[in-house]
Amino acid sequence: MSHSVNEPTLWVPGRELPSGAVHGKESLGRYLARLRELAGQPTWDAMARAAFPQAKVPGRRPRGVNSIRNWCAGRHAPADPDALARLVRYLAKRAGLADPQALAAQFRQALAALDRTPPAQPQLTPIRLGTRLPGLTGREDLIGQIAHRLAAAPLAPAIVALTGIAGVGKTSAAVEYAHRYRHGYQLVWQIPADGPGALWSGFAQLANILGVRDRAGRDSTDPVLQVHTALATRPGRWLVIIDGVPEAAAIRHVIPPVGDGHVIVTSQHPLWPDEQALPVPVLDAATAARYLTAATKDPDAGAARALAEELGGLPLALEQAAAYIRAAGESIGGYLALFRDQDARAALLAESGGTAYGKGVAAVWLVAFEHLARHEPSAVTLLRLLSCYAPDAIPYRDLLAEPAGPGAQSRALAGNPFELNNAIIALRRYSLLQQPADGLTSVHRLVQAVTLGQLTDGERAQWKAEAAELMERRNAACVSVI
């Protein structure tokens, strides 16, 4: 029985092949496989000799066996219509079909009608991000604020500057946001900014990824300009994290000026435009205590709360303590007892093993301390003095309102408001002080501990004696005014 169907479907007089249009290499393969079945399953070698007679070499296996297998399996469409026609005629004759030539013509027509447009490749999102911090605690509100600020920004690119003291968790918050929201971006890229070389290298790598830079290293064009040009017209939203920026002025030329994107900056420097700045707070005592009990598997909630307060809720110090407790097989209470010893505290804060950051509290502040010692000695003087008081609401202006005697260590600041202001500005550059207000400021208790830990016993005693004397003088003056 003969019958016909709409082209480019195949028909076979007197025999049935699978019905349906030939719409791809897979369905063409199914028709070929059925025709081979009707032909009595000839060998692949025989089919290859029929399709490629010009390639016969006596004594050798015929060429094209793998091609024939792939055609029949629907993995590849034949590239040679003549080879396909020869194969179909061979199989049709073996199957006893009435008109092998007509069937070969139909297969040729079906092959010509195939859509040979290569399948669309999935759009890959270039990503370079730090590892998410395991057990990140107490940052849900912060992550939500980052998302809200970026989404609600009136101008593009939107910029959020996460500010705060080293170790407070600025980078971990930025990375956590990026991981959570990465599916909303077509590019996510983190660039270190802890030096001009690192910043240049990070932008050069991004320029390579964007295809606007010579990968062989012969390109002398500024990679920042290349990235800006590419991001300005790049379809889809992008996210760039610039990590460890010293101050806003240092990267003014680096921030992409236009484009559908978001920029997150991390910086110790607190002075950013109000619409961009998002200070990162320490953890409250209850949240910090929960982190300690979870991270150490020690259920002593009372000791955890006390240690959280001693550490001032600083995330890096909490992580450092938990790593030490796990490694030493210590309890939270045991670590707390050690930490309350002046000498042991300095050693514990200098520990660096076990943190995702790769450094301990003392190490991350070392760069700031060394820079201040070289370039801002008055700031070091002020920090040492303020480290001798309780950490909150220190009346620094009253303490240093009057000139000091020639032997006083704080004489460069006392009675000299200009020098005092410069010292405040230098310390604020690293968030080593809280924002002063009404002549008061606060210093994180671990900043105090590390500062005093760098002094000898004799030096600490001298500073504490001078601090006590200044406070007595200030209190006496307040009493006299009253």
ZASE-582453 format. One line per field, with one value per residue (C-alpha): residue number from 1; residue in one letter; chain; x, y, z. Coordinates in Angstrom, 1 decimal. Last residue first. Example, Ala and Ser with C-alpha at 12.3 -4.5 7.8 and 13.67 -1.06 7.14 Angstrom:
BEGIN
num = (2_1)
residu = (S_A)
chaine = (A_A)
east = (13.7_12.3)
north = (-1.1_-4.5)
up = (7.1_7.8)
***
This chain:
BEGIN
num = (482_481_480_479_478_477_476_475_474_473_472_471_470_469_468_467_466_465_464_463_462_461_460_459_458_457_456_455_454_453_452_451_450_449_448_447_446_445_444_443_442_441_440_439_438_437_436_435_434_433_432_431_430_429_428_427_426_425_424_423_422_421_420_419_418_417_416_415_414_413_412_411_410_409_408_407_406_405_404_403_402_401_400_399_398_397_396_395_394_393_392_391_390_389_388_387_386_385_384_383_382_381_380_379_378_377_376_375_374_373_372_371_370_369_368_367_366_365_364_363_362_361_360_359_358_357_356_355_354_353_352_351_350_349_348_347_346_345_344_343_342_341_340_339_338_337_336_335_334_333_332_331_330_329_328_327_326_325_324_323_322_321_320_319_318_317_316_315_314_313_312_311_310_309_308_307_306_305_304_303_302_301_300_299_298_297_296_295_294_293_292_291_290_289_288_287_286_285_284_283_282_281_280_279_278_277_276_275_274_273_272_271_270_269_268_267_266_265_264_263_262_261_260_259_258_257_256_255_254_253_252_251_250_249_248_247_246_245_244_243_242_241_240_239_238_237_236_235_234_233_232_231_230_229_228_227_226_225_224_223_222_221_220_219_218_217_216_215_214_213_212_211_210_209_208_207_206_205_204_203_202_201_200_199_198_197_196_195_194_193_192_191_190_189_188_187_186_185_184_183_182_181_180_179_178_177_176_175_174_173_172_171_170_169_168_167_166_165_164_163_162_161_160_159_158_157_156_155_154_153_152_151_150_149_148_147_146_145_144_143_142_141_140_139_138_137_136_135_134_133_132_131_130_129_128_127_126_125_124_123_122_121_120_119_118_117_116_115_114_113_112_111_110_109_108_107_106_105_104_103_102_101_100_99_98_97_96_95_94_93_92_91_90_89_88_87_86_85_84_83_82_81_80_79_78_77_76_75_74_73_72_71_70_69_68_67_66_65_64_63_62_61_60_59_58_57_56_55_54_53_52_51_50_49_48_47_46_45_44_43_42_41_40_39_38_37_36_35_34_33_32_31_30_29_28_27_26_25_24_23_22_21_20_19_18_17_16_15_14_13_12_11_10_9_8_7_6_5_4_3_2_1)
residu = (I_V_S_V_C_A_A_N_R_R_E_M_L_E_A_A_E_A_K_W_Q_A_R_E_G_D_T_L_Q_G_L_T_V_A_Q_V_L_R_H_V_S_T_L_G_D_A_P_Q_Q_L_L_S_Y_R_R_L_A_I_I_A_N_N_L_E_F_P_N_G_A_L_A_R_S_Q_A_G_P_G_A_P_E_A_L_L_D_R_Y_P_I_A_D_P_A_Y_C_S_L_L_R_L_L_T_V_A_S_P_E_H_R_A_L_H_E_F_A_V_L_W_V_A_A_V_G_K_G_Y_A_T_G_G_S_E_A_L_L_A_A_R_A_D_Q_D_R_F_L_A_L_Y_G_G_I_S_E_G_A_A_R_I_Y_A_A_A_Q_E_L_A_L_P_L_G_G_L_E_E_A_L_A_R_A_A_G_A_D_P_D_K_T_A_A_T_L_Y_R_A_A_T_A_A_D_L_V_P_V_P_L_A_Q_E_D_P_W_L_P_H_Q_S_T_V_I_V_H_G_D_G_V_P_P_I_V_H_R_I_A_A_A_E_P_V_G_D_I_I_V_L_W_R_G_P_R_T_A_L_A_T_H_V_Q_L_V_P_D_T_S_D_R_G_A_R_D_R_V_G_L_I_N_A_L_Q_A_F_G_S_W_L_A_G_P_G_D_A_P_I_Q_W_V_L_Q_Y_G_H_R_Y_R_H_A_Y_E_V_A_A_S_T_K_G_V_G_A_I_G_T_L_A_V_I_A_P_A_L_P_A_A_A_L_R_H_A_I_Q_G_I_L_D_E_R_G_T_L_G_P_L_R_T_G_L_R_I_P_T_L_Q_P_Q_A_P_P_T_R_D_L_A_A_L_A_Q_R_F_Q_A_A_L_A_Q_P_D_A_L_G_A_R_K_A_L_Y_R_V_L_R_A_L_A_D_P_D_A_P_A_H_R_G_A_C_W_N_R_I_S_N_V_G_R_P_R_R_G_P_V_K_A_Q_P_F_A_A_R_A_M_A_D_W_T_P_Q_G_A_L_E_R_L_R_A_L_Y_R_G_L_S_E_K_G_H_V_A_G_S_P_L_E_R_G_P_V_W_L_T_P_E_N_V_S_H_S_M)
chaine = (A_A_A_A_A_A_A_A_A_A_A_A_A_A_A_A_A_A_A_A_A_A_A_A_A_A_A_A_A_A_A_A_A_A_A_A_A_A_A_A_A_A_A_A_A_A_A_A_A_A_A_A_A_A_A_A_A_A_A_A_A_A_A_A_A_A_A_A_A_A_A_A_A_A_A_A_A_A_A_A_A_A_A_A_A_A_A_A_A_A_A_A_A_A_A_A_A_A_A_A_A_A_A_A_A_A_A_A_A_A_A_A_A_A_A_A_A_A_A_A_A_A_A_A_A_A_A_A_A_A_A_A_A_A_A_A_A_A_A_A_A_A_A_A_A_A_A_A_A_A_A_A_A_A_A_A_A_A_A_A_A_A_A_A_A_A_A_A_A_A_A_A_A_A_A_A_A_A_A_A_A_A_A_A_A_A_A_A_A_A_A_A_A_A_A_A_A_A_A_A_A_A_A_A_A_A_A_A_A_A_A_A_A_A_A_A_A_A_A_A_A_A_A_A_A_A_A_A_A_A_A_A_A_A_A_A_A_A_A_A_A_A_A_A_A_A_A_A_A_A_A_A_A_A_A_A_A_A_A_A_A_A_A_A_A_A_A_A_A_A_A_A_A_A_A_A_A_A_A_A_A_A_A_A_A_A_A_A_A_A_A_A_A_A_A_A_A_A_A_A_A_A_A_A_A_A_A_A_A_A_A_A_A_A_A_A_A_A_A_A_A_A_A_A_A_A_A_A_A_A_A_A_A_A_A_A_A_A_A_A_A_A_A_A_A_A_A_A_A_A_A_A_A_A_A_A_A_A_A_A_A_A_A_A_A_A_A_A_A_A_A_A_A_A_A_A_A_A_A_A_A_A_A_A_A_A_A_A_A_A_A_A_A_A_A_A_A_A_A_A_A_A_A_A_A_A_A_A_A_A_A_A_A_A_A_A_A_A_A_A_A_A_A_A_A_A_A_A_A_A_A_A_A_A_A_A_A_A_A_A_A_A_A_A_A_A_A_A_A_A_A_A_A_A_A_A_A_A_A_A_A_A_A_A_A_A_A_A_A_A_A_A_A_A_A_A_A_A_A_A_A_A)
east = (29.3_32.2_34.6_33.3_33.8_37.4_38.1_36.7_39.0_42.1_41.3_40.8_44.1_45.9_44.3_45.4_48.9_49.1_47.7_50.2_53.1_52.0_51.6_55.1_56.6_54.8_56.0_53.7_52.2_49.5_48.2_47.2_45.9_43.7_42.4_41.6_39.9_37.8_36.5_37.2_34.4_34.3_33.1_33.6_30.0_30.1_33.1_32.4_33.7_37.5_39.7_37.6_40.8_40.5_38.9_42.3_43.8_40.9_41.1_44.8_44.3_41.6_44.0_46.7_44.3_42.9_46.3_45.9_47.0_47.9_51.7_51.9_50.3_53.4_53.6_57.1_56.9_53.6_50.3_48.3_44.6_41.7_43.1_40.9_37.9_38.3_38.7_35.6_35.5_32.0_32.6_35.8_36.6_39.9_43.5_43.0_42.2_45.8_47.4_45.1_45.9_49.6_49.3_47.3_50.1_52.6_50.7_53.1_55.3_53.4_50.1_51.2_52.4_49.2_47.0_49.0_49.0_45.2_44.6_47.4_46.2_42.7_43.9_44.7_43.7_40.3_38.6_40.0_41.7_45.2_46.0_46.9_48.0_44.8_45.5_49.1_48.0_45.2_47.7_49.8_46.8_45.0_41.3_41.7_42.9_39.9_37.6_39.3_38.7_35.0_34.5_36.0_39.4_40.0_43.0_41.9_38.2_38.8_41.3_38.9_36.1_38.3_39.4_35.8_34.7_37.6_36.8_33.1_33.8_31.1_33.1_35.5_35.0_31.2_31.2_33.3_30.7_27.8_29.7_30.5_26.8_25.7_27.9_26.6_30.0_29.6_32.4_30.8_27.2_28.1_30.2_27.7_24.9_27.1_27.7_24.0_23.3_26.1_25.2_27.3_29.6_28.1_28.7_28.3_26.4_27.7_26.3_23.6_25.6_28.6_31.6_33.7_33.9_37.3_37.7_36.4_34.3_32.7_29.7_28.9_25.7_25.1_23.1_25.9_27.6_30.5_32.2_34.0_37.7_38.4_36.9_38.8_41.4_39.1_36.6_39.1_41.4_39.4_39.5_37.3_35.8_32.8_31.3_27.8_26.3_22.8_22.1_23.4_26.9_26.9_28.6_30.2_32.5_33.6_34.2_36.1_38.4_38.9_39.9_42.2_44.4_45.7_49.1_48.0_50.8_49.8_48.8_45.2_44.8_41.9_38.3_36.9_34.9_36.9_40.1_38.8_38.0_41.5_42.9_40.6_41.9_45.5_45.1_43.5_46.1_48.9_47.4_47.2_44.5_41.9_40.9_38.4_35.3_33.3_29.7_28.4_25.0_23.3_20.0_21.2_24.0_21.7_22.6_26.2_26.7_25.1_27.3_30.4_29.5_28.7_32.0_33.9_32.5_32.8_33.9_37.5_38.9_36.8_33.8_32.4_30.3_30.0_26.9_26.8_24.0_25.3_22.9_21.1_17.9_19.2_16.2_17.5_21.0_19.9_17.3_19.7_22.4_19.8_18.6_22.2_22.6_19.3_20.3_23.8_23.6_25.6_27.7_28.2_30.5_31.9_31.1_34.2_35.5_34.0_34.9_31.9_31.4_27.8_27.5_24.6_23.7_24.6_21.9_21.6_23.5_21.2_21.1_17.3_16.8_15.1_18.1_18.2_14.5_15.0_17.9_15.8_13.0_15.3_16.6_13.0_12.4_15.5_14.7_11.3_9.5_11.1_12.7_14.4_17.8_17.0_15.8_19.0_21.3_19.2_19.2_23.0_23.6_21.2_23.0_26.4_25.1_23.7_27.2_27.2_24.9_23.2_25.0_23.9_20.7_21.8_21.5_23.6_26.2_26.6_27.0_29.7_31.5_31.7_32.8_35.9_35.9_37.9_41.1_42.2_41.4_40.8_37.3_36.9_35.1_32.3_31.3_27.6_27.6_31.0_29.8_26.6_28.5_30.9_28.0_26.6_23.2_20.2_17.6_16.7_13.6_15.8_18.1_15.0_14.0_17.4_17.4_14.0_15.1_18.3_16.2_14.2_17.4_19.0_16.1_12.6_11.8_8.0_6.0_5.3_7.7_8.2_5.6_6.0_4.2_5.6_7.8_6.9_9.0_7.8_9.2_6.6_3.0_2.0_1.7_0.4_1.3_0.0)
north = (73.2_74.7_73.7_70.1_69.9_71.2_68.6_65.9_67.0_67.1_63.6_62.3_63.8_62.2_58.8_58.9_59.9_56.9_54.6_55.8_55.3_51.8_50.8_52.0_50.0_46.8_47.1_48.4_46.6_45.0_48.4_49.0_45.5_45.7_49.2_48.1_45.1_47.4_49.3_53.0_55.5_59.3_62.3_66.1_66.6_63.9_61.9_59.2_56.0_55.6_53.0_53.4_53.4_56.9_57.8_57.4_60.0_62.4_62.2_62.9_65.9_67.2_67.0_68.8_71.7_71.6_72.1_72.4_68.9_67.2_67.4_67.2_63.7_62.0_64.5_65.5_69.1_69.7_69.5_72.3_72.4_71.0_67.5_65.6_67.9_67.1_63.4_62.9_59.0_57.9_54.1_52.1_52.4_54.4_53.5_52.9_56.6_57.5_55.0_56.1_59.8_59.2_57.0_59.8_62.3_60.0_60.4_59.4_56.5_55.4_55.9_53.7_51.0_51.0_50.8_47.9_46.1_46.2_43.0_41.3_42.0_40.6_37.4_36.7_34.2_35.8_32.4_32.1_28.9_30.2_33.8_34.1_37.6_38.2_35.1_36.3_39.7_38.2_35.8_38.7_40.7_37.7_38.1_36.1_33.1_32.9_33.4_30.7_28.3_29.3_28.8_25.3_24.2_21.4_23.4_23.4_23.9_26.7_28.4_28.4_29.7_32.6_33.6_33.5_35.7_38.1_38.3_39.0_41.8_41.5_43.5_40.5_40.8_41.1_37.9_36.2_37.0_35.8_32.6_31.9_32.2_30.2_27.2_24.9_24.2_23.0_25.5_27.2_26.9_28.1_31.0_32.1_32.2_34.4_36.8_37.1_37.8_40.2_42.4_41.9_44.7_47.2_47.7_51.3_51.8_54.9_55.5_58.1_59.7_60.3_58.4_59.2_56.0_54.8_51.1_50.4_47.9_49.0_47.5_48.5_47.8_47.8_49.0_51.2_54.5_56.0_52.7_53.4_53.4_57.2_57.9_55.0_56.7_59.7_57.4_56.1_53.2_50.7_47.1_45.3_46.7_44.5_44.7_43.6_43.5_43.8_42.7_43.9_45.4_48.9_50.9_47.8_47.4_51.1_51.1_47.9_49.3_52.5_50.6_48.4_51.4_50.5_48.9_45.7_43.3_40.8_38.0_38.3_41.5_43.3_44.0_40.5_41.0_38.3_40.0_43.4_41.6_40.3_43.8_45.3_43.0_43.6_47.3_47.1_44.7_46.9_50.0_48.4_46.9_47.3_43.7_43.2_41.0_40.3_39.3_39.4_38.6_39.5_38.5_34.9_36.3_37.5_35.1_34.8_38.5_39.3_36.8_38.3_41.8_40.7_38.7_41.7_44.1_41.6_43.7_42.5_45.9_48.7_49.9_50.9_49.1_51.6_51.0_52.3_52.2_52.5_53.9_56.7_56.7_53.9_51.8_48.4_49.0_50.4_47.6_44.8_46.2_46.8_43.2_41.9_44.0_42.8_39.2_39.7_38.1_35.0_33.7_30.1_29.4_32.5_32.4_32.0_35.0_35.8_35.8_35.2_35.5_34.5_32.0_32.4_28.9_28.3_28.6_25.5_25.7_26.7_23.7_23.6_20.5_21.1_20.0_16.7_16.1_16.7_14.2_11.7_12.2_11.8_8.6_7.3_8.2_6.3_3.3_2.8_-0.4_-1.3_-4.7_-4.0_-4.6_-2.2_0.4_0.0_0.6_3.5_5.1_4.8_6.3_9.2_9.8_9.9_12.3_14.6_14.9_16.6_13.9_15.1_14.1_12.4_11.0_7.4_6.5_9.4_8.8_5.1_6.1_8.6_6.1_3.6_6.4_4.8_1.1_-1.4_-2.2_-5.1_-3.3_0.4_1.6_5.4_6.1_3.7_6.0_5.4_1.7_0.9_2.5_0.5_-2.7_-1.8_-1.0_-4.4_-4.9_-4.9_-6.7_-3.9_-3.1_-2.5_-0.3_1.7_2.0_3.3_5.8_7.1_7.4_9.3_11.8_12.3_13.0_15.2_17.6_18.3_15.3_15.4_12.6_8.9_6.1_4.0_1.7_-0.5_-0.9_2.3_4.1_7.6_10.4_13.7_16.8_17.1_16.3_12.7_10.1_6.6_3.4_0.0)
up = (89.3_87.5_90.3_90.2_86.5_86.9_89.6_87.3_84.5_86.8_88.1_84.6_83.5_86.5_85.8_82.2_83.2_85.6_83.0_80.4_82.8_83.9_80.3_79.5_82.4_81.5_77.9_75.3_72.3_74.5_75.3_71.7_71.3_74.3_73.5_69.9_71.6_73.7_70.7_71.3_72.1_71.7_73.6_73.0_72.1_69.4_68.2_65.5_66.9_67.0_65.3_62.2_60.1_58.8_62.2_63.8_61.4_61.8_65.6_65.5_63.3_65.7_68.6_66.7_66.0_69.6_71.2_75.0_75.4_72.2_72.0_75.8_75.8_77.2_80.0_81.1_80.0_81.8_80.0_78.3_79.1_77.2_76.9_79.3_78.5_74.8_75.3_77.3_76.8_76.0_75.9_76.1_79.9_80.0_79.4_75.7_75.3_76.2_73.8_71.0_71.6_71.4_68.3_66.7_67.6_65.9_62.5_59.7_60.8_63.9_62.2_59.2_61.6_63.6_60.5_59.0_62.3_62.7_60.7_62.5_66.0_65.2_63.7_60.0_57.4_56.9_57.1_60.6_61.9_62.6_63.3_67.0_68.0_69.9_72.0_72.8_73.9_76.0_77.7_79.0_80.3_81.8_81.2_77.9_79.7_82.0_79.0_77.0_79.9_80.1_76.4_76.9_75.4_73.1_71.8_68.1_68.9_71.5_69.2_66.2_68.4_69.7_66.2_64.9_67.8_67.3_63.5_64.3_66.8_69.5_72.0_72.6_76.4_75.8_73.7_76.4_79.1_76.9_76.0_79.6_80.5_77.5_78.4_75.6_74.1_70.5_69.6_66.6_68.0_71.5_70.1_67.5_70.1_72.3_69.5_68.8_72.5_72.9_69.9_66.8_65.7_63.3_59.6_58.6_55.3_53.4_49.9_50.4_53.2_50.9_52.3_55.4_57.4_56.2_57.0_53.5_51.6_48.3_46.7_43.1_41.3_37.5_34.5_33.1_33.8_35.8_36.8_40.1_39.4_39.0_42.4_43.8_46.2_46.8_48.7_51.2_51.8_49.7_51.0_48.5_45.3_44.6_41.1_40.3_36.8_35.3_31.8_28.5_28.6_27.2_30.0_31.4_28.4_28.3_32.1_31.9_29.2_31.1_34.2_32.1_31.2_27.7_27.6_26.0_25.2_28.0_25.6_26.7_24.8_26.5_25.7_25.9_29.0_30.8_29.8_31.1_34.4_34.6_33.9_36.5_39.2_38.2_38.4_41.8_43.1_41.9_43.4_46.8_49.1_46.4_45.8_43.0_43.3_40.1_39.5_35.9_34.5_37.8_39.4_39.9_42.1_44.8_47.6_46.6_46.1_49.5_51.2_49.6_50.7_54.2_54.4_53.2_55.8_58.7_61.7_61.4_60.3_61.6_59.7_56.3_53.7_50.8_48.6_45.1_42.4_38.9_38.1_39.9_42.1_44.4_45.6_44.5_45.7_49.1_49.6_48.8_51.1_53.9_53.5_53.9_57.0_58.5_57.9_59.3_62.8_62.1_59.2_60.0_57.1_55.5_51.8_49.7_47.8_44.5_40.8_38.6_34.8_34.2_31.3_28.9_27.8_24.2_21.7_19.5_16.2_13.4_11.1_10.9_8.8_5.4_3.4_5.3_4.6_0.9_0.8_2.7_0.2_-2.7_-1.3_-1.0_-4.7_-5.7_-3.6_-5.4_-4.6_-1.3_-1.0_2.3_0.8_-2.0_0.5_2.6_-0.4_-1.7_1.8_2.1_-1.4_-0.6_2.7_1.0_-1.6_1.1_2.7_6.2_7.6_10.8_14.0_17.3_15.9_16.7_13.0_11.9_14.7_13.7_10.0_10.9_13.1_10.2_7.7_6.2_5.4_7.4_5.6_3.4_0.1_0.6_-0.2_0.2_-3.1_-2.0_0.9_1.6_0.5_2.1_5.3_5.3_4.8_7.7_9.9_9.4_7.8_10.2_8.1_5.7_7.7_10.7_8.7_7.6_11.2_12.2_9.3_10.4_14.0_12.9_11.0_14.2_16.2_13.5_13.6_12.5_10.3_10.6_12.1_11.6_12.4_9.2_7.8_4.7_1.5_-0.1_2.4_3.5_4.9_6.4_4.7_3.3_4.0_4.0_1.2_0.9_-0.9_0.0)
***
